[in-house]
């Protein structure tokens, strides 16, 4: 099955880290991505720019409304994602728990099965 | 076979084999609903065929085979067959083999798989409880809804959603691997304990349904003990629920009023259950690991073997609560510990603990906090304060039996100078 692992990060926690620590965690992400690849799990994944760079687009009665940022000032924002292949939910949950920012207590991971569209 | 004998055979087959046949069907078909429907049809077929041909030699195997044929028939009719090629092709192969030499005995492990799937942490706790009662205990949706005072459609919806999530999120149908087992087993035991407590502590509902729930929980605990014979945690849980259940006959007056531990007629405690509970506790203590159920069962055993409140080993009970509170911190354990403290060292020491708990605010709204406070104040002769605390407890209590009990205590307290 395919799962999307969404990394909801506490941006303040990340911003509060020194450059050296950020670099170390980036390194851990590199190793983690390699492990996913080696295990045949990796289908894709990206890290995102901070939510302050986001723009919302909404279409109301055919008119496009463009606004700054996500709707609410929540502490956790989508900071990145992996698209993985896993035999079942337990495998996916195990992989999600190994994501570096989750292990450092800076992110919660939402694990969502991908909708299998027939045809 | 005459009518009665045949009914008895069917009932026995339902009781003894339903959950294991269902578990095996779910594994083979990969679909909870299909498995349940097919098994219901198999029982219908049995109702006529067993009269004509007599009870089959191996009823479980007969039910499994019949249900599987029904399921495959149904899928063919609904043309869902092609959509499910991988899993069903396998089931189909097996049915072909069935005609000749395939041994269709349900596999015990399937029930273990099933209980881990039903209690998977990806499902909400209330869904875990409902699914476990539905699939493993065989309670109907209506029965579960009535027992938990939930409207039937709400409970049905909860079950539908849970089964859908099992399928679409890929919740596996297998016993967790060794590293995950302790945590996942704990979730299973929590569900069983919750079912037991719902039946024992009665937050609501009629007492008849309640004792049924406790009996189901004891059956489930026995099942897990037998499926995981090497593990102490299920044995400790079984000990705990048996030791609690043993006190049931003395917990209520014939009029249905609550009797406190101190005033219970201990000759009415079920000695057999106490003895069995203690035996399981002894077995569990051989390799207790890290289980709160072992500590709780040990406390229940100390109560069970005491002839009165006065001769109860409260020091030992307090020591066990200390361990519990340290290892599994929770305000409810702190509250129970305070009661033990009041018996071991007197009500004044316990009152300090209660005040600390009140200040912490975690148990705000829990009627047993002011009720305990009221009891301690009564023992200290501070009746005005006790009356106020009983009044507060009465405002928070929801269950009729408990309300009656508290109202009685309130009246007694208000009558004292």
Interface residues (C-beta under 8 A of the other chain):
Chain A: X1 X3 X86 X87 X88 X89 X90 X92 X93 X113 X118
Chain B: X83 X120 X122 X168 X169 X170 X171 X172 X176 X180
